[in-house]
C-alpha cells in the first residue's frame, strides 16, 4: 500500500534557536530517492535552515496515519525544485485513531460480472468496510462478497453497497453491509472485539 502520494499534505520541522518551527507544505512529486516539495511563499524567512545538508524532520499526513522520518535536504530551494531525501528504512507510521485496522490480514472476495475479485481491505468496522481496487466502482453499486477472516475465525458473507468513492485516491472505496446473517454478524463482532483487545 502506498503511504506517500503527490498532493498529500506534509510538514517540515526544524529547530530555530529555542523554538521548533513547522512549515506546512505539499508533496509535488515522488522520485525513487527523494520527495519534491511545494513550499509555501513564506519559506524564504527560513532559508538558512533549508539549505543543502541541513537536518530536519518530515511528517506526511496519510489516510492511515502520520508518516514520520528524519532526513536532510539534498537540493537547495533556490534551484528548480526543493526536495528532501527519502529513506524508506527510516520511515515510521503512527496510525490515526479513527482507523481500527491498519494492516489488514483479511481476504475480501467480490463477485461481479461472473468473476471473483480478490481485493485488499485497509479498514473494517462493524458497520462498514474500506478496500482497494483497480476496478472502478460507482456510488450505490451493489454486489455479493465475502470476508475471509484469519486464523479460522470464519467467513462472513453479505451484500455490499458502495457508499463512498475517495475523492483523492480513486482506488479506495467504502461499502456498507446488508443481507448479513445474524451468525455472520456475531462472527464480525467477535473478530472486531479480538482485534481491538489485542492491538496496541
C-alpha angles and dihedrals in degrees: 000000000000113000095178124058137157112271096035119132118244138172130219116213128194140153119259113182103307096336134087110229123207122197116192112219144156132238107250099178140354117222128180095263106018148026120241108217133201106222124207119250093257095061092102091076087066097041094126089061093046100059130115111294098014113140121233144148125247125203118191118196110221131172090257096050139282121327110210129189138155114233146154129239109256100184130035120249087228089071126072096285135016112225139168131209115266113215109179091187091061096048121114127189119213105193120229115249094236095062115084093187124040104164104026120204097187124112114230115199118189122193112211135143092004090300136102116234114202104208138176124244121210102178133025135176136165092270106032145017132211124206146169122244137166087205109088115239123190133217115284093011110146132202143159117259146157134220113214109205121209127249094029093295087142144251120285116205123195146136114262129206123197108242100166138027109193109244093212106032103043093192094062122090139176125212136187123220128245137160090031115152119235090245092055091046089055090050090054093047091049092048092050089048091052092047096049092048096047102043129079 
